[in-house]
Amino acid sequence: MDHVLQNRRFAEDSRTNALLDNAEAVRSIAAAVEGTLGPKGLDTMLVSESGEVIVTNDGVTILEKMAIDHPAARMVAQIARAQQEEVGDGTTTATLLAATLVEEGAKQVARGVPVAKVIAGIRRGVQHALEAMQQLAHPIWDMKDDWLQGIAYTAGREQEDVTDLVMEAALMVGREKLLEKDFRLAEAVTAHPRVNSGVFSGLLVQGERLNLQVSNTKEIPRVLVLGGDLIPEPVETQSEAGFRKLEENRELLVSTIEKLAESVVDIIFVEGEVDPIAEDVLSTADLLVVSNMSKEDINRVAEHTGARVLKRTTLVKPIEELQEYFGMAELVEYEERLGCARIISGAGKPFATILVSASTEEVVKERERIAKDAAAAVQAAVRGGFLPGGGAAELALAREVEKHRDLVQGMEAFGVSAVAEALHRPMSQVVANAGFNPLEKVEEVKALQWKRQSSSLGVDCDRGVISDMVDMGVVDPLPVKYHALQAAGEVSTAILRIHTVVSMKRNDAI
């Protein structure tokens, strides 16, 4: 019997040690990004072994670039990546929520609460908070709504020029485009140290200009978009018959290109490579060719110009049929210094491009990240509405979760409490980064929120006084906060479920 008890204690100690170790690793990840949160957040300097330096306060950049060895810490870092891919902003908040949930959950387990009950309680608390969050949201119907301007300003680190650029681009593409599932306004942001900041209606796509003797500017051009390579049909065999067949294929390609040259097409965008002979024919015909493009850019060019992406084999059709697949634009210009083609005012779906400049490569990358965050936040707000920012909404949700906890019977209530504690974290960190006492300020705001039955009261980080975040224009998109809490709940419960950590054998082990 003593032996059984001893083994049980050893298993419990092993499980507790693994949990505490994971919690500590997760806490270290949160510590790397917590100082960047809020309007008074500072930057982090990342330094590589080769001497590369990145200065940023972008959570996902910090977590992607920093060295992370612990597996539980890597799980939390993946939240930032998922948050960035899904909504493009809120990565630091998601990380802090997850870290706090793990920390609070570990405390409850250390007190003797079964981990299964803690996990069940966290799930209940997160779900209740998500449902309450949707009830708090304010929808945005008008693209000229002042709240959109405030959201862009907050997500754009209060940089007015970035805010203006993003809002101009959002108005250009329109609400319908922003609501499209696969469209990302953040992808419209391009940064370069040698461009003038601005917005234009159209696309900037990367590619290689082949025929340099041809004019780099085409006005009101007809556009042909090709997927794959513009080369002769490959021949598998290297026999004499194979070489003859390859020569026939090359002649067929040349005759096809000559037919295109006689048509009304002015510029050809090619996803892959272009055969040198085909390039010569196209140059003689004064056709501008941009090749070696990404599949994504090829599709965007087709969508914006109203063209259809064709394959090489389709080019054998009569020219009258091919012309139906051509697109149009007001202007296409290839910019050598950027290695990009600028397509302005295509005949298809609207696009906008945001050009951001800065003095150095290092600064321009950070400016690009800021502009992308602002663009993503604006689009998220159009899609889902907005909530009070500055941690005010999360604090109000914490109050709702605490009410819900009182209705939960059994030990799951301890897990619900962990969610309430985690929802205090965003405001606490914002206040701390502004140089004020977070415990004092958060409790003060919490009491006043309850007294006034308000979900928008927070702390003015300039003066340290309680203010209405909505009146101040400090608001955040609902999808950003919703996904951050949802992802934090999922990864924290996954970490709390880990019983022990075991090293895998090497792949080459016997």
Secondary structure, 3 states (H helix, E strand, C coil): CHHHHHHHHHHHHHHHHHHHHHHHHHHHHHHHHHHHCCCCCCCEEEECCCCCEEEECCHHHHHHHCCCCCHHHHHHHHHHHHHHHHCCCCHHHHHHHHHHHHHHHHHHHHCCCCHHHHHHHHHHHHHHHHHHHHHHCECCCCCCCHHHHHHHHHHCCCCHHHHHHHHHHHHHHHHHHHCCCCCCHHHHEEECCCCCCEEEEEEEEECEECCCCCCCEEECCEEEEECCCECCCCCCCCCHHHHHHHHHHHHHHHHHHHHHHCCCCCEEEECCCECHHHHHHHHHCCCEEEECCCHHHHHHHHHHHCCCEECHHHHHCCHHHHHHHCEEEEEEEEECCCCEEEEEEECCCCCEEEEECCCCHHHHHHHHHHHHHHHHHHHHHHHHCEEECCCHHHHHHHHHHHHHHCCCCCCHHHHHHHHHHHHHHHHHHHHHHCCCCHHHHHHHHHHHHHHHCCCCEEECCCCCCEEEHHHHCCEEEHHHHHHHHHHHHHHHHHHHCCCCCCCCCCCCCC
